Structure formats: structure tokens, C-alpha cells
Amino acid sequence: MTVISSGYRKLRRSIAKSPLIPQKSFEYHNVETGFDGASFSGAVFNLSTTIVGAGIMALPATVNQLGLIPGLVMIIFGAMLTESSIDLILRFGRASKSTTYSGIVADAFGGPSRTLLQICIVVNNFGMLVVYMIIVGDVLAGTWSNGVHHTGVFGEWFGQNRLTTRFSVLLLTTLLVVGPLISFKRVDSLRYTSALSVALAVVFVAITAGIAIVKIIEGSIGMPPLMPRLTDQASFWKLFTTVPIIVTAYICHHNVHPIESELKDATQMKSIVRTSLTLCSSVYVATSFFGVLLFGDQTLDDVLGNFDGDLGIPYSSILNDLVRVSYGVHLMLVFPIVFFSLRLNLGGLLFPYSLPIAYDNRRFFLVTAALMGSIFVGAIFVPNIWDAFQFTGATAAVSVGFIFPAAVALRDSHGIARKNDKLSSWLMILLAVSSSTVAICSDIYGILSGVGS
């Protein structure tokens, strides 16, 4: 007898005993898979993998823009603010007896707010996954940038042929790597791939640090600016465009409750969040510090692009390939953990009165196939969606990570808010709204400038 079928029967009995309860309220309960045997370490790896995605590559340029000291301080502050926002949804989840993020929001504001949150999660996660696939395609199959063709790793190794085209590479990635991983119905099933994903992020940091240390010993690089360089009004306002990147670098709230619901001991969740944020912020700080130290003012918006030429040390080409391949594999392994909450929330959005998607194999397969097909098409036919991704990140991501948790705390339906909760909640909303406004305005300015030129 399987765990899922057993959980399904329990769910049916609970429905029979409570015929007057609206079916939509089932999503408040821990019935998604009926599994509660996940370990502390597995949960840490899964939550850490949710956090560390493509955003890590933008942090070195962000810190270079802010200056080393303010940039690193902002990364640490972002981790602290994220811990505070997750603590809010965990505490209000217990108070409302809700085991889903959407259930907490619905308890505070009603069904329409739950729908709005689910839309934000779907938009944010879908956009991220398309970008992940685009980056994997760029790394392995190559890309065009400003009229220059950058050969992918597979093209360098095997030459240009049918198997090294973007379509073939992404199709093989989908069928052989991503497809099998997104077929799991439990998030804990991804603990080993998540551990490998975190290890690959650490490999990237180690390689970057090693190269930087070698070049310091050789005397070929110096200390980057410790503070921002303000030369005119434009340079001052440009500092604020870095805020959205740091604010959204820790977004993982959509996976907190699926991970918590599978734990052997749910009281460990607070420690799991703290451990994951400590691990991820350490990776972020190290990546930013050594990336800026190594490339200085030549640091690109996506630091991965800096590993596409001569690094000025022996075995440069081998190290470049190792960095790019390890990061590409890292994103493949991040993909299923983000896809998990995307499918869960889309299922709740499209079938609000149905049983949880894990209990319906047909619906599970159809939603999974439709989502994966849409992501694949997006990655193939929209090779550069960074502007669109910035718009969704500046709206949906900050809403999921900060605006909704802060709004729930300010609403305080159960009277459990602490003295500092109100202050931190207003701070979250202020940062979220200001960063979104700056990001959207800068995107519009960039688009209009490009059209004008």
C-alpha cells in the first residue's frame, strides 16, 4: 500500500466527516502527499537550492556598483529581512492552522487575496524557469550578444552540428535531466539533487576565489573601491537599481510550507530557515567579494560572461569550461525545486475545488506537461527576456517575499503580532515598493533609450 493512497483515504474520510466545510479549505491542511519523514539536512538543501538560482551571477556587478562595504552589508541585511518575513508566515501559519502560504493569506484577507498570491507565485516562478532554460542554452549551445557569437561549451567540445544546436541541447536537457526530476510528487525526493546543486555553487565560489588569490599573489589585481563612486546625479540614482537584485535574491517563501509539511519535526523549520539563509548569504558574500576582486570594473551584469575569455592564468580555458558547465548543471538541479511550487500553485489556481494535485495522476501529468512545454517554447523562441523578467521580478517576486507577509502581520487577525513586527513589516513594504518602482522605471528608461537610439 503506497503512502499516497493511504493519505488519499484519510483525506476522503476527513471530507466525509466534515461535509459542511468548503472543499477549497482542504488546501489549508497537510494533505498534499501524506509524507512527513523529511530530514533536517534534506530540508536545508532544498530551501537553499530554492534561494540560490540565477540571481547569484548578478551580485558581483551589484556590489561593484554599490562599493564593497555597502554591497556586502546589503547582502547580509537582505538575509536578515528575509528571515524576518519567513518567520512571520510561519507564525501566522501556526495561528491560523494553515499549512500553505496561500492558506495564510486567505485566512487574513479572504479568497481573492489567495488567488492574487498564487498568480504572483506562478508568474515569478514561470519567469525564473524560462530564464534558467535560456541560460542553460546559452552556456551549452552558445548565444549572440551585440552582434558577436559566443560559442557554447558543447560547440567548443564537439563542433557545430545538429546535436549542439540550442533546440537539441534544450530538448536533451528536458528529456534526460529536467523531465525525470519534475516528476517527483514530494519535495523531499529532491534532497540529493539539491545537495549537489548547493555543492556546485560552492565549486563556483572556490574556483573564483582560487583565481583571485593567484592573481593577488602575482600582483596583477588590486583592491576594488570600498565605497560607491558618485560622479554625477545619474551615478547616484543608478545605485538604487541594485536594490531589487538584492531584495529578490533570497525569495524562497513559496517553498517554505511544502518543505515544512514533509518534516519529521515541524518545529525544526525555524532552524532550517536560519541555516539555509546563513549558508546562502555566505555563498553570496564570497561570490560577490571574489568576483569584484577578480574582474573589478570589467565585472559584467552576468558575471558568468566574464568566464568567456582569457583569465590570465594557466589552464584558463579549462577553468572557464568548468565554471560554465558546473553553473549550467546547477541551474538544471535548481529547476525542479522551483517547478514544484509552480505546479502546486497553478494546480490550486486552476482547480481550486479539486483534491490536491498529487492525488490525481492524470491532472498531475497534464499540468506538468503543459508547464514544461510552455517553458521549453519560451526558452527556444524568446532567447532574451531579461527586460520582461526584471518586470516580473520587481512585481511578483517582491510581493511574494515581502508585501504579502508584511500585510498579514499588519492585519494581525489572530492578535499574535509582536512589537517589532509592525516596524519590520512597514520596512518590508517600503523596500519592496521602492525597489519595484526603481526597477520598473529604470527598465522603461532603458527600453525608451534603446528605441530612441
PyMOL commands that set and color helices and strands:
alter all, ss='L'
color gray80, all
select helices_A, chain A and resi 3-17+23-28+40-51+54-66+68-96+101-109+111-141+153-158+162-164+166-182+187-218+233-248+253-261+266-298+303-307+316-350+357-359+361-381+386-411+419-452
alter helices_A, ss='H'
color red, helices_A
select strands_A, chain A and resi 142-145+148-151
alter strands_A, ss='S'
color yellow, strands_A
deselect
rebuild
show_as cartoon
